[in-house]
Every structure is written in structure tokens, then in C-alpha cells.
């Protein structure tokens, strides 16, 4: 039961992030996104991923793997927009 709750939480939190990530990837518009927030968010998600790997928790690993990839892409676009 506890693993099921963890998997549901992982799916919901990752799914809640996807619309913003998809919109940003499609439009490449990051003007409304805070750079500091995305740096902190990406670092936090990455650390959750590492934590999940250490404790061998599939829900934590899977959710944070997907979220980290999308967060890193958005962070890349944000950094790229600052150079333009």
C-alpha cells in the first residue's frame, strides 16, 4: 500500500509539471520563468533522484528522472535566452 501511494504521488507531481515543460519547449519562451527558481528546482530534483538511487526507490527514481530531464531542458532555454 505504501509503495502504491508513492507511485501515485510520483505520477501526479511529474504530470503536474509536464504542461509547463511542454509549453516552454514548444514556444521556447522563458520570459515568465525565474532563473533562480529553476536552478534551485533542478538541483533539488537531481538530489531527489540521487537519494532515490541510494535507497533503491522506483517511485522516487522514475518521477525525478523524468522531471529532471524536462527541468534541465527548460533551464537550458532560460540560460540561452539570457545570452540573446
VEXDRENZA-284751 format. One record per residue (C-alpha): residue in three letters; x negated, y negated, z negated. Coordinates in pm, 1 decimal, decimal comma, padded with zeros to 6 digits. Layout:
BEGIN
+--------+----------+----------+----------+
: residu :     east :    north :       up :
+--------+----------+----------+----------+
:    ALA :        X :        Y :        Z :
...
+--------+----------+----------+----------+
//
This chain:
BEGIN
+--------+----------+----------+----------+
: residu :     east :    north :       up :
+--------+----------+----------+----------+
:    UNK :  00000,0 :  00000,0 :  00000,0 :
:    UNK : -00280,1 : -00244,4 : -00085,9 :
:    UNK : -00455,4 : -00178,5 :  00247,2 :
:    UNK : -00126,6 : -00242,6 :  00429,7 :
:    UNK : -00086,1 : -00577,2 :  00255,7 :
:    UNK : -00444,7 : -00666,1 :  00352,1 :
:    UNK : -00385,3 : -00572,8 :  00715,8 :
:    UNK : -00062,0 : -00772,8 :  00732,7 :
:    UNK : -00237,0 : -01073,3 :  00575,5 :
:    UNK : -00523,4 : -01037,9 :  00825,2 :
:    UNK : -00287,1 : -01024,7 :  01123,3 :
:    UNK : -00082,3 : -01322,6 :  01002,8 :
:    UNK : -00376,5 : -01550,1 :  00924,9 :
:    UNK : -00552,3 : -01467,5 :  01250,2 :
:    UNK : -00230,3 : -01505,7 :  01450,2 :
:    UNK : -00163,3 : -01844,7 :  01290,1 :
:    UNK : -00499,0 : -01970,0 :  01417,6 :
:    UNK : -00461,4 : -01843,5 :  01774,4 :
:    UNK : -00217,7 : -02105,2 :  01916,6 :
:    UNK : -00455,1 : -02390,5 :  01828,2 :
:    UNK : -00754,3 : -02197,9 :  01957,8 :
:    UNK : -00584,0 : -02111,2 :  02286,8 :
:    UNK : -00464,5 : -02469,5 :  02337,1 :
:    UNK : -00814,0 : -02606,6 :  02272,9 :
:    UNK : -00976,4 : -02352,9 :  02503,0 :
:    UNK : -00727,4 : -02430,0 :  02783,0 :
:    UNK : -00741,2 : -02809,5 :  02754,2 :
:    UNK : -01095,8 : -02842,9 :  02617,8 :
:    UNK : -00958,1 : -03139,8 :  02422,3 :
:    UNK : -01106,4 : -03154,1 :  02074,9 :
:    UNK : -01037,3 : -03521,1 :  02003,0 :
:    UNK : -00793,9 : -03437,5 :  01723,0 :
:    UNK : -01024,9 : -03189,2 :  01554,3 :
:    UNK : -01260,4 : -03274,5 :  01268,2 :
:    UNK : -01618,9 : -03164,6 :  01333,8 :
:    UNK : -01697,0 : -03124,6 :  00962,7 :
:    UNK : -01381,3 : -02918,0 :  00910,3 :
:    UNK : -01472,8 : -02681,2 :  01194,8 :
:    UNK : -01831,9 : -02644,8 :  01076,9 :
:    UNK : -01712,4 : -02556,0 :  00727,4 :
:    UNK : -01431,6 : -02335,0 :  00858,4 :
:    UNK : -01662,3 : -02144,0 :  01094,3 :
:    UNK : -01921,4 : -02094,3 :  00819,6 :
:    UNK : -01653,9 : -01972,9 :  00579,3 :
:    UNK : -01506,1 : -01729,2 :  00829,9 :
:    UNK : -01854,7 : -01599,4 :  00911,3 :
:    UNK : -01926,3 : -01541,6 :  00541,1 :
:    UNK : -01592,5 : -01360,6 :  00500,5 :
:    UNK : -01697,1 : -01140,7 :  00793,2 :
:    UNK : -02031,2 : -01061,8 :  00627,7 :
:    UNK : -01853,1 : -00992,7 :  00299,1 :
:    UNK : -01610,6 : -00757,0 :  00475,1 :
:    UNK : -01900,7 : -00571,1 :  00633,9 :
:    UNK : -02071,9 : -00529,0 :  00295,8 :
:    UNK : -01760,5 : -00389,3 :  00129,1 :
:    UNK : -01651,6 : -00192,6 :  00439,1 :
:    UNK : -01305,7 : -00352,6 :  00455,0 :
:    UNK : -01149,9 : -00316,5 :  00800,9 :
:    UNK : -00886,5 : -00587,0 :  00746,6 :
:    UNK : -01143,8 : -00848,2 :  00648,3 :
:    UNK : -01385,4 : -00746,2 :  00923,3 :
:    UNK : -01128,4 : -00740,1 :  01203,4 :
:    UNK : -00948,1 : -01062,3 :  01111,8 :
:    UNK : -01263,7 : -01262,2 :  01058,7 :
:    UNK : -01434,8 : -01125,6 :  01369,7 :
:    UNK : -01154,2 : -01248,7 :  01592,3 :
:    UNK : -01114,5 : -01577,4 :  01407,3 :
:    UNK : -01489,2 : -01644,9 :  01409,6 :
:    UNK : -01513,1 : -01597,8 :  01786,0 :
:    UNK : -01231,9 : -01845,8 :  01850,4 :
:    UNK : -01358,6 : -02090,9 :  01587,4 :
:    UNK : -01708,9 : -02077,7 :  01736,8 :
:    UNK : -01568,8 : -02148,5 :  02083,8 :
:    UNK : -01376,0 : -02449,3 :  01954,3 :
:    UNK : -01681,6 : -02570,8 :  01764,2 :
:    UNK : -01886,4 : -02537,4 :  02084,8 :
:    UNK : -01633,4 : -02751,7 :  02274,8 :
:    UNK : -01628,6 : -03007,7 :  01993,1 :
:    UNK : -02007,8 : -03036,0 :  01992,2 :
:    UNK : -02012,0 : -03053,0 :  02371,8 :
:    UNK : -01756,2 : -03336,4 :  02369,5 :
:    UNK : -01976,7 : -03538,4 :  02134,5 :
:    UNK : -02261,4 : -03522,7 :  02386,8 :
:    UNK : -02043,9 : -03656,9 :  02670,3 :
+--------+----------+----------+----------+
//
